[in-house]
Structure formats: C-alpha cells, structure tokens
C-alpha cells in the first residue's frame, strides 16, 4: 500500500524559513515525478514545485528564487526548502508522487506565515 508521509509544517514569521519533508513507501518501484501542491483557504489546490529523477526543479512563478525542491529517488523522498516566506504562502501543503500512471497524495501539512 502506497503511503506518503509529510512533516515539517508549522507557524513562521514573514521572512522566515521552513523545510517540508515527504517520505513515500509501499512499493519496490521508484517513483516518477514527485513534488508539492498547496491549497490556501477558499482556493483550489495548485502545484508549487516538482522534480523528476535526474532533473531540475520546476516552480510556479510566485515561489521562484525562494523555494527549492529536492528529491532522493533512491530513498523515495522529496523535500521543499522554503525561504523568505510571505503571508500569502500560508496554505496546506500536499506531497505527491507519481507511480505507474497514478498520482498519490499525502494528507497535507499546514504552513502558516504570520507575525
């Protein structure tokens, strides 16, 4: 059974940093693309960053230069380093992993950016 477990959310002041981590388990295969979505209150879930094995990270415009996604496909983990956080980054962040044509999701971790 495929499971994605996120950690690292919390409350941070504007300009601060957080690191989210996600570990995927439940398969002997390596995942394809992994990454992160986020969903702010009252808004739809949006892709924030993704990374494929051996590839570079892809980001939405609003987080470029502030967020860094990294994947370890030998361990099936994906992290999101978030720097220079802004109040508009407040959201529930969801890890995802693609495997054999199916996208799997974590349960989400809340990030709140507030003074």
Sine and cosine of phi, psi and omega as CSV:
sin_phi,cos_phi,sin_psi,cos_psi,sin_omega,cos_omega
0.00,0.00,0.84,-0.55,-0.03,-1.00
-0.96,0.28,0.75,-0.66,0.05,-1.00
-0.69,-0.72,0.63,-0.78,0.09,-1.00
-0.86,-0.51,0.81,-0.59,-0.05,-1.00
-0.87,-0.49,0.88,-0.48,-0.02,-1.00
-0.99,-0.15,0.42,-0.91,0.11,-0.99
-0.46,-0.89,0.32,-0.95,0.14,-0.99
0.95,-0.32,-0.04,1.00,0.03,-1.00
-0.95,0.30,0.10,-0.99,0.03,-1.00
0.38,-0.93,-0.24,-0.97,0.00,-1.00
-0.98,-0.20,0.73,-0.68,-0.01,-1.00
-0.60,-0.80,0.51,-0.86,0.03,-1.00
-0.98,0.20,0.43,-0.90,0.09,-1.00
-0.81,0.59,0.68,-0.74,-0.06,-1.00
1.00,0.01,-0.15,0.99,-0.01,-1.00
-0.99,0.11,-0.09,-1.00,-0.06,-1.00
-0.75,-0.66,0.49,-0.87,0.15,-0.99
-0.60,-0.80,0.44,-0.90,0.09,-1.00
-0.82,-0.57,0.84,-0.54,0.07,-1.00
-0.99,-0.15,0.62,-0.79,0.04,-1.00
-0.78,-0.62,0.51,-0.86,0.01,-1.00
-0.61,-0.79,0.77,-0.64,0.04,-1.00
-0.88,-0.47,0.80,-0.59,0.00,-1.00
-0.97,-0.24,0.67,-0.74,-0.03,-1.00
-0.63,-0.77,0.10,-0.99,0.14,-0.99
0.98,-0.20,0.17,0.98,0.02,-1.00
-0.50,-0.86,0.46,-0.89,0.07,-1.00
-1.00,0.02,-0.15,0.99,-0.01,-1.00
-1.00,0.04,0.38,-0.92,0.13,-0.99
-1.00,0.05,0.61,-0.79,0.00,-1.00
-0.96,0.29,0.36,-0.93,0.14,-0.99
-1.00,0.07,-0.80,-0.61,-0.03,-1.00
-0.89,0.45,0.66,-0.75,0.11,-0.99
-0.78,-0.62,0.34,-0.94,0.02,-1.00
0.16,-0.99,-0.41,-0.91,-0.13,-0.99
-0.66,-0.75,0.67,-0.74,0.22,-0.98
-0.93,-0.37,0.19,-0.98,0.16,-0.99
-0.57,-0.82,0.45,-0.89,0.02,-1.00
-0.69,-0.73,0.91,-0.41,0.06,-1.00
-1.00,0.09,0.37,-0.93,0.00,-1.00
-0.82,0.58,0.78,-0.62,0.04,-1.00
0.97,0.23,0.10,0.99,-0.02,-1.00
-0.85,-0.53,0.25,-0.97,0.01,-1.00
-0.99,0.17,0.27,-0.96,0.02,-1.00
-0.98,0.22,0.78,-0.63,-0.04,-1.00
-0.86,-0.51,0.58,-0.82,0.10,-0.99
-0.94,0.35,0.75,-0.66,0.02,-1.00
-0.98,-0.20,-0.77,0.64,-0.06,-1.00
-0.37,-0.93,0.51,-0.86,0.04,-1.00
-0.55,-0.84,0.34,-0.94,0.03,-1.00
-0.46,-0.89,0.68,-0.74,0.04,-1.00
-0.97,-0.25,0.35,-0.94,0.01,-1.00
-0.82,0.57,0.81,-0.59,0.02,-1.00
0.97,0.24,0.04,1.00,-0.07,-1.00
-0.96,-0.26,0.05,-1.00,0.09,-1.00
-1.00,-0.07,0.33,-0.94,0.01,-1.00
-0.95,0.31,0.51,-0.86,0.11,-0.99
-0.89,-0.46,0.66,-0.75,-0.15,-0.99
-0.70,-0.71,0.46,-0.89,0.21,-0.98
-0.96,0.28,0.42,-0.91,-0.13,-0.99
-0.84,0.54,-0.62,0.78,-0.14,-0.99
-0.94,0.34,-0.23,0.97,-0.01,-1.00
-0.91,-0.42,-0.06,1.00,0.01,-1.00
-0.85,0.52,0.71,-0.70,-0.01,-1.00
1.00,0.08,-0.19,0.98,0.00,-1.00
-0.90,-0.44,-0.58,0.82,-0.04,-1.00
-0.95,-0.32,0.54,-0.84,0.06,-1.00
-0.72,-0.70,0.83,-0.55,0.04,-1.00
-0.98,-0.18,0.66,-0.75,0.03,-1.00
-0.66,-0.75,0.64,-0.77,-0.02,-1.00
-0.81,-0.58,0.62,-0.78,0.12,-0.99
-0.88,-0.48,0.99,-0.14,-0.13,-0.99
-0.99,0.17,-0.19,0.98,0.13,-0.99
-0.96,0.26,-0.53,0.85,0.00,-1.00
-0.97,-0.26,-0.05,1.00,-0.03,-1.00
0.83,0.56,0.78,0.63,0.06,-1.00
-0.81,-0.59,0.46,-0.89,0.07,-1.00
-0.62,-0.79,0.73,-0.68,-0.01,-1.00
-0.89,-0.45,0.40,-0.92,0.09,-1.00
-0.74,-0.67,0.95,-0.32,0.07,-1.00
-1.00,0.03,0.85,-0.52,-0.06,-1.00
-0.89,-0.46,0.90,-0.44,0.01,-1.00
-0.90,-0.44,0.27,-0.96,0.02,-1.00
0.75,0.66,0.74,0.67,-0.08,-1.00
-0.91,0.42,0.56,-0.83,-0.01,-1.00
-0.87,-0.50,0.40,-0.92,0.04,-1.00
-0.82,0.57,-0.54,0.84,0.00,-1.00
-0.95,0.30,-0.09,1.00,0.12,-0.99
-0.99,0.11,-0.11,0.99,0.02,-1.00
-0.88,0.48,0.82,-0.57,-0.06,-1.00
-0.05,-1.00,0.17,-0.98,0.25,-0.97
-1.00,0.02,0.80,-0.60,-0.03,-1.00
-0.98,-0.21,0.77,-0.64,-0.04,-1.00
-0.90,-0.44,0.77,-0.64,0.13,-0.99
-0.99,0.15,0.57,-0.82,0.12,-0.99
-0.69,-0.72,0.38,-0.92,0.06,-1.00
-0.53,-0.85,0.70,-0.71,0.00,-1.00
-0.98,-0.18,0.75,-0.67,-0.03,-1.00
-0.57,-0.82,0.88,-0.48,0.08,-1.00
0.77,0.64,0.70,0.71,0.10,-1.00
1.00,0.10,0.04,1.00,0.01,-1.00
-0.89,-0.45,0.66,-0.75,0.07,-1.00
-0.99,-0.15,0.83,-0.57,0.03,-1.00
-0.96,-0.27,0.47,-0.88,-0.10,-0.99
-0.79,-0.61,0.54,-0.84,0.23,-0.97
-0.99,0.12,0.07,-1.00,-0.04,-1.00
-1.00,0.09,-0.22,0.97,0.06,-1.00
0.98,-0.19,0.50,-0.87,0.07,-1.00
-0.69,-0.73,0.71,-0.70,-0.11,-0.99
-0.99,0.10,0.76,-0.65,0.12,-0.99
-0.89,-0.45,0.84,-0.54,0.01,-1.00
-0.86,-0.50,0.84,-0.54,0.02,-1.00
-0.94,-0.35,0.95,-0.33,-0.09,-1.00
-0.37,-0.93,0.53,-0.85,0.09,-1.00
-1.00,-0.09,0.00,0.00,0.00,0.00
